[in-house]
């Protein structure tokens, strides 16, 4: 699991740590996708995953590279 700079900034801003993101990815369900964003420069697939983690509903947007060795966390959102 790798984080883009935007995801790290949003995690700090929303007080979410990497363990919470990991739990969301492990326990969550896909709520949107897979899709390729209209403005995508790479044409890489993404999906949104949501789960209740530590009493907070989180949404993690991930990108799945073609090599599929690791997922790329694009952003993290507290839902609700």
Backbone torsions as a table, in degrees:
resi	resn	phi	psi	omega
1	UNK	NA	121.9	178.7
2	UNK	-118.0	149.1	-178.0
3	UNK	-115.1	131.3	171.2
4	UNK	-77.8	162.4	-178.8
5	UNK	-56.1	-41.4	-179.6
6	UNK	-58.6	-43.3	179.8
7	UNK	-62.4	-44.2	179.2
8	UNK	-61.6	-41.0	178.5
9	UNK	-63.4	-44.5	-180.0
10	UNK	-66.9	-35.4	177.6
11	UNK	-63.4	-44.5	178.0
12	UNK	-63.3	-45.8	-178.2
13	UNK	-62.1	-35.8	-175.8
14	UNK	-101.1	6.8	177.4
15	UNK	55.3	52.9	177.6
16	UNK	-121.1	133.1	180.0
17	UNK	-103.2	171.8	-176.1
18	UNK	-62.8	-33.5	178.9
19	UNK	-65.2	-39.9	177.4
20	UNK	-64.3	-39.7	177.5
21	UNK	-63.0	-45.4	180.0
22	UNK	-60.5	-43.6	179.0
23	UNK	-63.4	-38.6	176.7
24	UNK	-60.8	-44.7	-178.6
25	UNK	-67.0	-36.3	-178.9
26	UNK	-75.9	-38.5	-173.0
27	UNK	-101.7	-15.6	-170.8
28	UNK	-78.6	177.8	176.2
29	UNK	-125.4	150.9	179.4
30	UNK	-73.0	123.0	-179.6
31	UNK	-105.5	-14.4	175.7
32	UNK	-155.0	134.4	175.8
33	UNK	106.7	-177.8	7.1
34	UNK	-72.6	148.7	-179.2
35	UNK	-148.1	159.8	171.9
36	UNK	-110.1	118.1	-178.6
37	UNK	-58.2	143.7	-179.5
38	UNK	-56.6	-41.5	-177.0
39	UNK	-89.1	15.4	-176.9
40	UNK	-64.5	132.6	175.5
41	UNK	-86.9	-23.4	-174.3
42	UNK	-104.6	-19.9	-176.7
43	UNK	73.4	21.1	-177.4
44	UNK	-87.1	142.1	-179.3
45	UNK	-68.6	144.4	175.3
46	UNK	-130.9	161.9	169.7
47	UNK	-152.3	156.9	177.5
48	UNK	-105.7	132.8	-179.4
49	UNK	-124.0	132.1	-179.9
50	UNK	-123.6	145.9	175.9
51	UNK	-160.4	156.6	171.8
52	UNK	-87.6	118.1	-177.8
53	UNK	-127.3	121.1	179.0
54	UNK	53.2	37.4	178.0
55	UNK	83.5	0.4	179.1
56	UNK	-116.4	137.3	175.4
57	UNK	-83.8	117.8	-179.4
58	UNK	-112.3	147.0	170.9
59	UNK	-122.0	126.4	178.2
60	UNK	-117.3	126.1	176.7
61	UNK	-99.1	123.5	-177.9
62	UNK	-123.0	153.2	175.2
63	UNK	-114.1	140.3	-176.6
64	UNK	-113.4	100.4	-178.9
65	UNK	-64.1	157.3	-179.1
66	UNK	-59.0	-36.4	-178.4
67	UNK	-72.1	-19.0	175.1
68	UNK	51.8	29.5	175.4
69	UNK	-81.2	-24.2	178.3
70	UNK	-158.5	155.7	175.6
71	UNK	-96.2	155.2	-178.7
72	UNK	-111.4	119.3	179.0
73	UNK	-81.9	119.9	-177.0
74	UNK	-89.4	-46.5	177.2
75	UNK	-157.8	164.7	180.0
76	UNK	-133.2	131.1	-175.4
77	UNK	-130.1	137.1	169.2
78	UNK	-87.0	124.3	-176.4
79	UNK	-95.6	135.0	176.0
80	UNK	88.3	NA	NA
